[in-house]
Amino acid sequence: EKMATGDVKLIGSWASVYVMRASIALNLKSISYEFLQETYGSKSELLLKSNPVYKKMPVLIHADNRFASQTSSFSTSTTLGVHLNRP
């Protein structure tokens, strides 16, 4: 079953390689998503609310579940990969 458009949001900046990895993964899985552009130097209220501990990008939002970047890109990639491989 495909996720409905609008169910998935990606918060980040196109200049970030970590955000690009998440974007590529979503595209490879043919998952429609809304990209919410962040500007370096200023962090939106949504980003701070979605990732209050690390305040980093990317943040993947699926329905009410948030999968936020942590201290390492490996952790982010692993979390994202596990979530995208769920049935």
N, CA, C and O atoms as a GROMACS GRO file, in nm:
protein
  348
    1GLU      N    1   0.084  -0.118   0.000
    1GLU     CA    2   0.000   0.000   0.000
    1GLU      C    3   0.088   0.123   0.000
    1GLU      O    4   0.179   0.136   0.083
    2LYS      N    5   0.063   0.214  -0.092
    2LYS     CA    6   0.142   0.337  -0.102
    2LYS      C    7   0.093   0.439  -0.001
    2LYS      O    8  -0.026   0.443   0.032
    3MET      N    9   0.184   0.522   0.046
    3MET     CA   10   0.148   0.630   0.137
    3MET      C   11   0.081   0.739   0.055
    3MET      O   12   0.122   0.768  -0.057
    4ALA      N   13  -0.021   0.798   0.111
    4ALA     CA   14  -0.091   0.906   0.042
    4ALA      C   15  -0.003   1.030   0.035
    4ALA      O   16   0.077   1.056   0.125
    5THR      N   17  -0.017   1.105  -0.073
    5THR     CA   18   0.058   1.230  -0.086
    5THR      C   19   0.021   1.321   0.030
    5THR      O   20  -0.097   1.334   0.065
    6GLY      N   21   0.120   1.383   0.088
    6GLY     CA   22   0.095   1.471   0.202
    6GLY      C   23   0.117   1.402   0.334
    6GLY      O   24   0.128   1.469   0.437
    7ASP      N   25   0.125   1.268   0.334
    7ASP     CA   26   0.152   1.195   0.458
    7ASP      C   27   0.298   1.210   0.500
    7ASP      O   28   0.329   1.202   0.619
    8VAL      N   29   0.386   1.231   0.403
    8VAL     CA   30   0.530   1.235   0.430
    8VAL      C   31   0.583   1.374   0.402
    8VAL      O   32   0.556   1.434   0.298
    9LYS      N   33   0.661   1.425   0.499
    9LYS     CA   34   0.725   1.555   0.483
    9LYS      C   35   0.872   1.540   0.517
    9LYS      O   36   0.908   1.466   0.609
   10LEU      N   37   0.956   1.610   0.444
   10LEU     CA   38   1.099   1.611   0.469
   10LEU      C   39   1.141   1.754   0.495
   10LEU      O   40   1.126   1.841   0.410
   11ILE      N   41   1.194   1.778   0.615
   11ILE     CA   42   1.243   1.912   0.651
   11ILE      C   43   1.393   1.914   0.630
   11ILE      O   44   1.464   1.828   0.681
   12GLY      N   45   1.441   2.011   0.553
   12GLY     CA   46   1.584   2.019   0.531
   12GLY      C   47   1.623   2.127   0.434
   12GLY      O   48   1.542   2.214   0.399
   13SER      N   49   1.747   2.122   0.390
   13SER     CA   50   1.803   2.217   0.295
   13SER      C   51   1.868   2.138   0.183
   13SER      O   52   1.937   2.039   0.208
   14TRP      N   53   1.848   2.183   0.059
   14TRP     CA   54   1.908   2.112  -0.055
   14TRP      C   55   2.059   2.114  -0.050
   14TRP      O   56   2.123   2.032  -0.116
   15ALA      N   57   2.118   2.204   0.025
   15ALA     CA   58   2.264   2.212   0.034
   15ALA      C   59   2.322   2.103   0.124
   15ALA      O   60   2.444   2.083   0.125
   16SER      N   61   2.239   2.034   0.199
   16SER     CA   62   2.285   1.931   0.293
   16SER      C   63   2.291   1.794   0.226
   16SER      O   64   2.193   1.748   0.168
   17VAL      N   65   2.407   1.728   0.236
   17VAL     CA   66   2.419   1.594   0.178
   17VAL      C   67   2.329   1.494   0.251
   17VAL      O   68   2.282   1.397   0.191
   18TYR      N   69   2.305   1.517   0.378
   18TYR     CA   70   2.220   1.426   0.456
   18TYR      C   71   2.074   1.438   0.413
   18TYR      O   72   2.001   1.339   0.408
   19VAL      N   73   2.031   1.559   0.383
   19VAL     CA   74   1.896   1.581   0.333
   19VAL      C   75   1.883   1.520   0.194
   19VAL      O   76   1.780   1.461   0.161
   20MET      N   77   1.988   1.534   0.113
   20MET     CA   78   1.985   1.475  -0.022
   20MET      C   79   1.975   1.323  -0.015
   20MET      O   80   1.904   1.262  -0.096
   21ARG      N   81   2.043   1.261   0.080
   21ARG     CA   82   2.035   1.115   0.097
   21ARG      C   83   1.891   1.073   0.127
   21ARG      O   84   1.840   0.976   0.071
   22ALA      N   85   1.827   1.147   0.217
   22ALA     CA   86   1.688   1.116   0.252
   22ALA      C   87   1.597   1.135   0.132
   22ALA      O   88   1.508   1.054   0.108
   23SER      N   89   1.620   1.241   0.056
   23SER     CA   90   1.541   1.269  -0.063
   23SER      C   91   1.558   1.159  -0.168
   23SER      O   92   1.461   1.114  -0.228
   24ILE      N   93   1.681   1.116  -0.188
   24ILE     CA   94   1.709   1.008  -0.284
   24ILE      C   95   1.640   0.879  -0.240
   24ILE      O   96   1.582   0.809  -0.322
   25ALA      N   97   1.647   0.849  -0.111
   25ALA     CA   98   1.584   0.727  -0.059
   25ALA      C   99   1.432   0.731  -0.081
   25ALA      O  100   1.373   0.631  -0.122
   26LEU      N  101   1.372   0.844  -0.055
   26LEU     CA  102   1.227   0.857  -0.076
   26LEU      C  103   1.193   0.841  -0.224
   26LEU      O  104   1.095   0.775  -0.258
   27ASN      N  105   1.273   0.901  -0.311
   27ASN     CA  106   1.249   0.888  -0.454
   27ASN      C  107   1.270   0.746  -0.504
   27ASN      O  108   1.193   0.698  -0.587
   28LEU      N  109   1.372   0.678  -0.455
   28LEU     CA  110   1.396   0.538  -0.495
   28LEU      C  111   1.281   0.447  -0.454
   28LEU      O  112   1.251   0.349  -0.522
   29LYS      N  113   1.218   0.479  -0.342
   29LYS     CA  114   1.104   0.401  -0.293
   29LYS      C  115   0.972   0.448  -0.354
   29LYS      O  116   0.866   0.395  -0.321
   30SER      N  117   0.978   0.548  -0.443
   30SER     CA  118   0.860   0.606  -0.508
   30SER      C  119   0.758   0.658  -0.406
   30SER      O  120   0.638   0.641  -0.421
   31ILE      N  121   0.810   0.722  -0.302
   31ILE     CA  122   0.725   0.779  -0.199
   31ILE      C  123   0.710   0.928  -0.226
   31ILE      O  124   0.809   1.002  -0.230
   32SER      N  125   0.588   0.972  -0.245
   32SER     CA  126   0.561   1.114  -0.263
   32SER      C  127   0.580   1.184  -0.129
   32SER      O  128   0.539   1.133  -0.025
   33TYR      N  129   0.641   1.300  -0.133
   33TYR     CA  130   0.664   1.374  -0.009
   33TYR      C  131   0.664   1.524  -0.037
   33TYR      O  132   0.684   1.568  -0.150
   34GLU      N  133   0.640   1.598   0.068
   34GLU     CA  134   0.647   1.743   0.062
   34GLU      C  135   0.780   1.786   0.121
   34GLU      O  136   0.814   1.749   0.233
   35PHE      N  137   0.856   1.865   0.046
   35PHE     CA  138   0.985   1.914   0.094
   35PHE      C  139   0.965   2.050   0.158
   35PHE      O  140   0.914   2.142   0.095
   36LEU      N  141   1.006   2.062   0.283
   36LEU     CA  142   0.996   2.188   0.357
   36LEU      C  143   1.136   2.247   0.371
   36LEU      O  144   1.215   2.201   0.454
   37GLN      N  145   1.165   2.347   0.291
   37GLN     CA  146   1.297   2.408   0.283
   37GLN      C  147   1.332   2.486   0.409
   37GLN      O  148   1.255   2.569   0.456
   38GLU      N  149   1.451   2.456   0.464
   38GLU     CA  150   1.506   2.531   0.576
   38GLU      C  151   1.620   2.618   0.524
   38GLU      O  152   1.686   2.583   0.426
   39THR      N  153   1.642   2.730   0.589
   39THR     CA  154   1.751   2.819   0.554
   39THR      C  155   1.860   2.804   0.658
   39THR      O  156   1.833   2.810   0.778
   40TYR      N  157   1.986   2.784   0.611
   40TYR     CA  158   2.096   2.775   0.707
   40TYR      C  159   2.106   2.905   0.786
   40TYR      O  160   2.091   3.014   0.731
   41GLY      N  161   2.132   2.891   0.914
   41GLY     CA  162   2.147   3.008   1.001
   41GLY      C  163   2.022   3.042   1.078
   41GLY      O  164   2.029   3.104   1.185
   42SER      N  165   1.906   3.003   1.025
   42SER     CA  166   1.781   3.024   1.100
   42SER      C  167   1.701   2.894   1.095
   42SER      O  168   1.689   2.832   0.989
   43LYS      N  169   1.648   2.856   1.207
   43LYS     CA  170   1.575   2.730   1.216
   43LYS      C  171   1.428   2.758   1.243
   43LYS      O  172   1.394   2.835   1.333
   44SER      N  173   1.344   2.696   1.164
   44SER     CA  174   1.200   2.720   1.177
   44SER      C  175   1.146   2.661   1.306
   44SER      O  176   1.207   2.574   1.369
   45GLU      N  177   1.030   2.709   1.343
   45GLU     CA  178   0.962   2.657   1.462
   45GLU      C  179   0.930   2.508   1.445
   45GLU      O  180   0.940   2.431   1.541
   46LEU      N  181   0.892   2.468   1.322
   46LEU     CA  182   0.862   2.327   1.296
   46LEU      C  183   0.985   2.240   1.315
   46LEU      O  184   0.974   2.132   1.373
   47LEU      N  185   1.102   2.284   1.268
   47LEU     CA  186   1.225   2.207   1.286
   47LEU      C  187   1.258   2.194   1.434
   47LEU      O  188   1.291   2.085   1.481
   48LEU      N  189   1.250   2.304   1.508
   48LEU     CA  190   1.282   2.300   1.651
   48LEU      C  191   1.184   2.213   1.728
   48LEU      O  192   1.222   2.145   1.823
   49LYS      N  193   1.057   2.215   1.687
   49LYS     CA  194   0.956   2.132   1.752
   49LYS      C  195   0.975   1.984   1.715
   49LYS      O  196   0.953   1.895   1.798
   50SER      N  197   1.015   1.958   1.591
   50SER     CA  198   1.029   1.821   1.543
   50SER      C  199   1.157   1.755   1.592
   50SER      O  200   1.160   1.633   1.608
   51ASN      N  201   1.261   1.832   1.616
   51ASN     CA  202   1.389   1.779   1.663
   51ASN      C  203   1.443   1.870   1.773
   51ASN      O  204   1.543   1.939   1.753
   52PRO      N  205   1.376   1.871   1.890
   52PRO     CA  206   1.413   1.966   1.996
   52PRO      C  207   1.548   1.938   2.061
   52PRO      O  208   1.608   2.030   2.116
   53VAL      N  209   1.596   1.816   2.057
   53VAL     CA  210   1.721   1.784   2.125
   53VAL      C  211   1.842   1.826   2.040
   53VAL      O  212   1.928   1.900   2.088
   54TYR      N  213   1.848   1.780   1.915
   54TYR     CA  214   1.965   1.806   1.831
   54TYR      C  215   1.949   1.927   1.740
   54TYR      O  216   2.048   1.986   1.698
   55LYS      N  217   1.824   1.965   1.709
   55LYS     CA  218   1.795   2.082   1.624
   55LYS      C  219   1.866   2.074   1.490
   55LYS      O  220   1.917   2.174   1.440
   56LYS      N  221   1.870   1.953   1.432
   56LYS     CA  222   1.940   1.931   1.305
   56LYS      C  223   1.846   1.878   1.198
   56LYS      O  224   1.738   1.828   1.227
   57MET      N  225   1.891   1.891   1.075
   57MET     CA  226   1.821   1.836   0.959
   57MET      C  227   1.894   1.710   0.916
   57MET      O  228   2.012   1.695   0.948
   58PRO      N  229   1.830   1.622   0.848
   58PRO     CA  230   1.691   1.623   0.804
   58PRO      C  231   1.597   1.570   0.911
   58PRO      O  232   1.638   1.502   1.005
   59VAL      N  233   1.470   1.604   0.896
   59VAL     CA  234   1.364   1.546   0.977
   59VAL      C  235   1.262   1.490   0.880
   59VAL      O  236   1.213   1.559   0.791
   60LEU      N  237   1.230   1.363   0.898
   60LEU     CA  238   1.127   1.297   0.819
   60LEU      C  239   1.002   1.287   0.905
   60LEU      O  240   1.007   1.235   1.017
   61ILE      N  241   0.891   1.337   0.853
   61ILE     CA  242   0.764   1.330   0.925
   61ILE      C  243   0.670   1.244   0.845
   61ILE      O  244   0.642   1.272   0.728
   62HIS      N  245   0.620   1.137   0.907
   62HIS     CA  246   0.520   1.051   0.845
   62HIS      C  247   0.402   1.045   0.939
   62HIS      O  248   0.410   0.990   1.048
   63ALA      N  249   0.291   1.103   0.895
   63ALA     CA  250   0.173   1.118   0.980
   63ALA      C  251   0.217   1.197   1.103
   63ALA      O  252   0.264   1.310   1.089
   64ASP      N  253   0.204   1.142   1.222
   64ASP     CA  254   0.247   1.213   1.342
   64ASP      C  255   0.382   1.164   1.395
   64ASP      O  256   0.427   1.209   1.500
   65ASN      N  257   0.446   1.073   1.322
   65ASN     CA  258   0.576   1.020   1.365
   65ASN      C  259   0.688   1.103   1.307
   65ASN      O  260   0.687   1.135   1.188
   66ARG      N  261   0.785   1.138   1.391
   66ARG     CA  262   0.899   1.217   1.346
   66ARG      C  263   1.026   1.134   1.361
   66ARG      O  264   1.050   1.070   1.464
   67PHE      N  265   1.106   1.137   1.256
   67PHE     CA  266   1.235   1.067   1.256
   67PHE      C  267   1.339   1.174   1.230
   67PHE      O  268   1.355   1.221   1.117
   68ALA      N  269   1.411   1.212   1.334
   68ALA     CA  270   1.499   1.328   1.326
   68ALA      C  271   1.645   1.288   1.322
   68ALA      O  272   1.685   1.182   1.371
   69SER      N  273   1.724   1.376   1.261
   69SER     CA  274   1.868   1.359   1.257
   69SER      C  275   1.924   1.361   1.398
   69SER      O  276   1.879   1.437   1.484
   70GLN      N  277   2.023   1.276   1.421
   70GLN     CA  278   2.089   1.275   1.551
   70GLN      C  279   2.232   1.319   1.532
   70GLN      O  280   2.261   1.398   1.443
   71THR      N  281   2.323   1.269   1.613
   71THR     CA  282   2.460   1.318   1.606
   71THR      C  283   2.537   1.261   1.489
   71THR      O  284   2.640   1.317   1.453
   72SER      N  285   2.493   1.152   1.429
   72SER     CA  286   2.569   1.096   1.318
   72SER      C  287   2.480   1.067   1.199
   72SER      O  288   2.362   1.035   1.215
   73SER      N  289   2.535   1.077   1.081
   73SER     CA  290   2.459   1.049   0.960
   73SER      C  291   2.423   0.902   0.952
   73SER      O  292   2.320   0.867   0.894
   74PHE      N  293   2.506   0.812   1.009
   74PHE     CA  294   2.475   0.670   1.007
   74PHE      C  295   2.345   0.644   1.081
   74PHE      O  296   2.261   0.566   1.035
   75SER      N  297   2.327   0.708   1.195
   75SER     CA  298   2.205   0.691   1.272
   75SER      C  299   2.084   0.737   1.193
   75SER      O  300   1.981   0.669   1.192
   76THR      N  301   2.094   0.852   1.128
   76THR     CA  302   1.984   0.904   1.047
   76THR      C  303   1.953   0.811   0.933
   76THR      O  304   1.836   0.779   0.909
   77SER      N  305   2.054   0.766   0.861
   77SER     CA  306   2.033   0.678   0.747
   77SER      C  307   1.971   0.546   0.789
   77SER      O  308   1.884   0.494   0.720
   78THR      N  309   2.015   0.493   0.902
   78THR     CA  310   1.961   0.367   0.952
   78THR      C  311   1.815   0.382   0.991
   78THR      O  312   1.733   0.299   0.954
   79THR      N  313   1.782   0.486   1.064
   79THR     CA  314   1.643   0.510   1.105
   79THR      C  315   1.554   0.529   0.985
   79THR      O  316   1.446   0.470   0.977
   80LEU      N  317   1.598   0.609   0.891
   80LEU     CA  318   1.520   0.633   0.770
   80LEU      C  319   1.502   0.504   0.691
   80LEU      O  320   1.392   0.474   0.645
   81GLY      N  321   1.610   0.428   0.675
   81GLY     CA  322   1.603   0.303   0.599
   81GLY      C  323   1.509   0.203   0.662
   81GLY      O  324   1.433   0.137   0.591
   82VAL      N  325   1.510   0.191   0.792
   82VAL     CA  326   1.421   0.098   0.863
   82VAL      C  327   1.277   0.141   0.842
   82VAL      O  328   1.191   0.058   0.814
   83HIS      N  329   1.249   0.271   0.854
   83HIS     CA  330   1.113   0.320   0.837
   83HIS      C  331   1.063   0.299   0.694
   83HIS      O  332   0.948   0.260   0.675
   84LEU      N  333   1.147   0.324   0.596
   84LEU     CA  334   1.105   0.312   0.456
   84LEU      C  335   1.084   0.167   0.415
   84LEU      O  336   1.011   0.140   0.320
   85ASN      N  337   1.146   0.073   0.485
   85ASN     CA  338   1.130  -0.068   0.450
   85ASN      C  339   1.014  -0.136   0.521
   85ASN      O  340   0.992  -0.256   0.503
   86ARG      N  341   0.941  -0.061   0.601
   86ARG     CA  342   0.823  -0.117   0.668
   86ARG      C  343   0.713  -0.138   0.565
   86ARG      O  344   0.700  -0.061   0.470
   87PRO      N  345   0.633  -0.245   0.584
   87PRO     CA  346   0.524  -0.269   0.488
   87PRO      C  347   0.414  -0.166   0.502
   87PRO      O  348   0.315  -0.172   0.429
   0.00000   0.00000   0.00000
